[in-house]
Amino acid sequence: MKLKIDFSYTPAQLKVFDDKNPRFITVAKGRRLGFTRGSAKFVIENLLLGQNVLWVDTIQANLQNYYELYFTPELKNLPKDFYSWSVQDKKLIINGAVLHMRSAERSENIEGFGYDLVILNEAGIILKGSKGEYLWYNAIRPMLLDNPKSRAIIGGVPKGKNLFYELCRKELSDKNWKHFQFSSYDNPFLKEEQIKELIEEVGGEGSEVVKQEIYGEFIDSSSAELFSLSEIENAMSKNSFSIEKMQGENI
């Protein structure tokens, strides 16, 4: 049985998920770009093509939420007997191809079996410190070595100059890597005036918090941590930033 679903992507998402890109893609972004939603669509496309996928995220508790928020709306376009989701195992099967969703909390438990595609979401967080280095060098990178045709897409809001920053700079010396940087303004579904209001709330255009959280820049300073992640998320969830409102939009 052949199925074709026409996914639509924003211009920024199209650049990231272009099949002509090299094996390794890094994406430093502002909040609410639509990276997670676009990644979910791209994963489903690859599963339909018979590709096995690994998705790594921050904490176990987020995985079911992401599945319900980002995957379920797209899967409704498929026959119900064409896919299955295991809540316990966090495993999605489409036409025999498998997506494993794993948290970076215990990266030593992430097992690989020749994935064709690896998505690292919230890379600025999960690639921090020694745990981030273990995740990349001991878990993810060996998996990619096993399959020379495998690909990795590594994206998130920067959180200081950690391993994520180093990977983003690899395109300067390695043709197998390509880096993108996007701001919150690159999501056409966000209202510009709302972004500007948020910028004023967290310190104005010159603020390092804004450079990091809105423009996706790597900041080598503790001042970018003056606002907690929850405070920034709460600010961005006001009015047109509401996740519930966005769920019906193609972002």
C-alpha positions in Angstrom: 0.0 0.0 0.0 1.5 3.3 -1.1 0.6 6.5 0.7 1.6 10.0 0.0 1.0 12.9 2.4 1.7 16.4 1.3 3.4 18.2 4.2 3.8 21.9 3.9 6.8 23.6 5.5 7.8 27.1 6.3 10.8 28.6 4.3 13.1 28.0 7.3 11.9 24.4 7.7 12.4 23.7 4.0 16.1 24.8 4.2 16.7 22.5 7.2 14.9 19.4 5.7 16.2 19.7 2.2 17.3 16.3 0.9 20.3 17.9 -0.8 21.8 18.9 2.5 24.9 17.0 3.8 24.7 14.3 6.5 25.0 16.6 9.5 22.8 19.6 10.0 22.9 22.0 13.0 20.2 24.6 13.7 20.7 27.4 16.2 17.3 29.1 16.5 15.1 31.5 18.4 12.1 30.2 20.3 9.0 29.2 18.5 10.7 28.8 15.1 8.8 25.6 14.4 11.8 23.3 14.5 10.1 20.6 16.6 6.9 20.6 14.6 8.8 20.5 11.3 11.0 17.7 12.6 7.9 15.6 13.5 6.6 16.0 9.9 10.0 15.1 8.5 10.3 12.0 10.7 6.9 10.8 9.5 8.0 11.3 5.9 11.1 9.3 6.5 9.2 6.5 8.3 6.9 6.3 5.2 10.0 5.8 3.2 11.1 2.9 5.4 13.7 4.8 7.3 14.4 4.0 11.0 14.6 7.1 13.2 15.9 8.1 16.7 14.5 11.2 18.4 16.4 12.4 21.5 14.9 15.1 23.8 15.4 16.6 27.2 13.3 14.6 29.6 11.1 11.5 29.5 8.0 13.4 30.5 8.2 15.5 27.4 8.1 12.6 24.9 4.4 11.7 25.2 3.5 15.4 25.1 5.5 16.0 21.9 3.9 12.9 20.3 0.4 14.1 21.1 1.1 17.8 20.1 3.2 17.3 17.0 2.8 13.8 15.7 -0.9 13.0 16.3 -2.3 15.8 14.1 -0.2 14.5 11.1 -0.9 10.9 11.8 -4.6 11.5 11.5 -4.0 11.7 7.8 -3.0 8.0 7.7 -5.3 4.9 8.1 -5.4 3.9 11.7 -4.2 0.4 11.0 -1.1 1.8 9.2 0.7 2.9 12.3 1.0 2.0 16.0 2.3 4.0 19.0 3.5 2.4 22.2 3.1 4.7 25.2 5.3 2.6 27.4 8.1 2.2 24.9 7.7 5.6 23.2 7.9 3.8 19.9 6.1 4.7 16.7 5.9 2.1 13.9 4.7 3.1 10.4 4.7 0.4 7.7 7.4 -1.5 9.5 9.8 1.5 10.0 10.5 2.5 13.6 10.8 5.7 15.5 12.3 5.5 19.0 11.9 8.5 21.2 14.4 8.7 24.0 15.3 11.2 26.7 18.9 12.5 27.3 18.4 12.0 31.1 20.1 8.6 30.9 22.0 8.6 27.6 23.8 5.4 28.5 20.4 3.7 28.0 20.1 4.9 24.4 20.6 1.9 22.2 21.3 2.1 18.5 20.6 -0.4 15.8 21.5 1.4 12.6 19.2 4.4 12.5 18.9 6.2 9.2 18.0 9.5 10.8 18.7 11.0 14.2 17.0 14.1 15.6 18.5 15.9 18.6 15.9 18.3 19.9 16.7 21.1 22.4 20.4 20.6 21.6 21.4 23.6 23.6 20.2 21.8 26.7 20.9 18.1 26.0 24.5 18.7 24.8 25.5 20.6 27.9 28.5 19.6 30.1 29.9 16.1 30.5 26.4 14.4 30.1 26.1 16.1 26.7 29.5 15.0 25.6 28.7 11.4 26.7 25.5 11.6 24.7 27.2 12.6 21.5 30.5 10.8 21.7 29.4 7.6 23.4 25.9 7.1 22.2 24.9 9.1 19.0 28.2 9.4 17.1 28.9 5.6 17.1 25.4 4.9 15.8 26.1 7.2 12.8 29.4 5.5 12.1 27.6 2.2 11.7 25.5 3.5 8.9 27.5 5.7 6.4 24.2 6.9 4.9 22.7 8.0 8.2 21.9 11.6 8.9 21.6 13.8 12.0 19.7 17.0 12.5 20.8 18.8 15.7 18.7 21.8 16.7 17.8 24.1 19.5 18.0 27.4 21.2 21.7 28.0 22.2 22.5 27.8 25.9 26.1 29.1 26.1 29.1 27.9 24.1 29.0 24.2 24.8 29.3 21.1 22.6 26.3 22.3 20.5 28.3 25.5 19.7 31.3 23.3 18.7 29.1 21.2 16.4 27.6 24.2 14.8 31.1 25.4 13.8 32.0 22.1 12.1 30.7 23.3 8.8 33.8 25.6 8.7 36.1 22.7 8.3 34.0 19.7 7.3 31.9 19.5 4.1 29.7 16.9 5.7 28.3 19.5 8.0 26.0 22.5 7.4 24.8 25.1 9.8 21.7 27.3 9.9 20.7 30.1 12.2 17.2 31.4 12.4 15.4 33.9 14.7 11.8 33.8 16.0 11.0 36.2 13.2 11.6 33.4 10.7 8.3 31.8 11.7 5.7 33.4 9.5 2.9 32.3 11.9 4.2 34.5 14.8 3.1 38.1 14.9 6.0 40.6 14.7 4.4 42.9 17.3 4.2 40.0 19.8 7.9 39.2 19.3 8.8 42.9 19.8 6.7 43.0 23.0 8.6 40.0 24.4 11.9 41.6 23.5 11.0 44.6 25.6 9.9 42.3 28.5 13.3 40.5 28.6 15.6 43.5 28.3 15.3 45.1 24.9 17.2 44.6 21.6 20.6 44.9 23.2 19.9 42.2 25.8 21.9 39.0 25.6 18.8 37.1 26.6 17.2 38.4 23.4 20.2 37.6 21.3 20.1 34.0 22.6 16.3 33.3 22.9 15.0 35.3 20.0 17.9 35.5 17.5 19.5 32.1 18.2 22.9 33.5 18.9 25.6 31.8 21.1 26.3 34.0 24.1 29.4 33.4 26.2 28.0 35.1 29.2 25.9 34.3 32.3 23.7 37.3 31.8 21.7 35.2 29.2 20.6 33.1 32.2 19.0 36.0 34.1 15.5 34.7 33.0 14.7 31.1 33.6 13.5 28.9 30.8 10.0 28.8 32.4 9.8 32.6 32.5 10.7 32.9 28.9 8.3 30.1 27.9 5.5 31.8 29.9 6.1 35.1 28.2 6.1 33.5 24.8 2.9 31.6 25.5 0.9 34.9 25.8 -1.7 35.8 23.2 -0.6 34.6 19.7 2.2 32.5 21.2 -0.3 30.1 22.8 0.6 26.5 21.9 -3.0 25.7 21.9 -3.7 28.3 19.2 -0.7 27.2 17.2 -1.6 23.6 17.3 -4.1 24.1 14.5 -1.6 26.1 12.4 1.1 24.8 10.2 4.2 25.8 12.1 
